């Protein structure tokens, strides 16, 4: 039988097709539901949110909305500036 190494990751990838018009908030809620589902399924395993470009902004919003969940957040190539005057902070605080 195959034994599972606990250090292994389950990788989930969110692909947003060009024609998809889901709002930013809708994408955040979708990722949030997935994180909560995985967390309840395996509460002892860490959840890593990795995002690039708008995915990094989504990951930041999910982390900001779920401070009670132990999330590891990695991001690259932000499509948003993370200054206090950035549109992303307004959006994160509004959802």
C-alpha positions in Angstrom: 0.0 0.0 0.0 1.0 3.6 -0.6 1.6 5.5 2.6 1.1 9.2 2.6 3.9 11.4 3.8 2.4 14.1 6.1 4.8 16.7 4.7 3.2 16.4 1.3 0.8 19.1 0.0 -2.6 19.0 -1.6 -2.4 21.6 -4.3 -5.5 23.5 -5.3 -5.3 25.9 -8.1 -7.9 28.6 -9.0 -8.0 29.4 -12.6 -10.1 32.3 -13.7 -11.1 32.1 -17.3 -10.9 35.4 -19.3 -14.7 35.4 -19.8 -15.4 34.8 -16.1 -17.0 38.0 -14.6 -17.1 36.9 -11.0 -16.5 39.9 -8.8 -13.4 40.2 -6.6 -15.6 39.7 -3.5 -17.1 36.6 -5.1 -13.6 35.1 -5.7 -12.6 35.9 -2.2 -15.7 34.2 -0.8 -15.0 31.1 -3.1 -11.4 30.8 -1.8 -12.6 31.4 1.7 -15.1 28.6 1.5 -12.4 26.3 0.2 -10.0 27.2 3.0 -12.6 26.7 5.6 -13.6 23.3 4.1 -10.0 22.1 4.0 -9.4 23.4 7.5 -12.4 21.4 8.9 -11.3 18.3 7.0 -7.7 18.4 8.3 -7.5 20.9 11.2 -3.9 19.9 12.0 -2.5 20.7 8.6 -1.4 24.2 7.7 -3.1 26.0 4.8 -0.9 28.0 2.5 -2.3 30.6 0.3 0.0 31.3 -2.6 -1.0 34.0 -5.1 0.5 35.9 -8.0 -0.8 39.1 -9.4 -4.6 39.4 -8.6 -4.3 36.0 -6.9 -2.0 37.6 -4.4 -4.7 40.2 -3.7 -7.3 37.5 -3.3 -5.0 35.6 -0.9 -4.4 38.8 1.1 -8.2 39.5 1.3 -8.9 36.0 2.5 -6.2 36.2 5.1 -7.5 39.6 6.3 -11.0 38.3 6.6 -10.0 35.1 8.5 -7.6 36.2 11.2 -8.8 33.3 13.4 -7.6 30.7 10.9 -3.9 29.9 10.9 -3.0 30.7 7.3 0.4 30.9 5.7 0.5 33.5 3.0 2.9 33.6 0.2 2.6 36.0 -2.7 4.5 37.1 -5.7 4.1 39.8 -8.3 1.3 41.8 -6.7 -1.0 43.5 -9.2 -1.8 46.0 -6.5 0.3 48.3 -4.5 0.2 47.5 -0.8 0.4 51.1 0.4 -2.3 52.3 2.7 -3.7 54.4 -0.2 -4.1 51.4 -2.5 -7.5 50.4 -3.9 -6.9 46.9 -2.5 -7.1 48.1 1.1 -10.4 49.9 0.5 -11.7 46.7 -1.1 -10.4 44.5 1.7 -11.9 46.7 4.4 -15.3 46.8 2.5 -15.8 43.1 2.4 
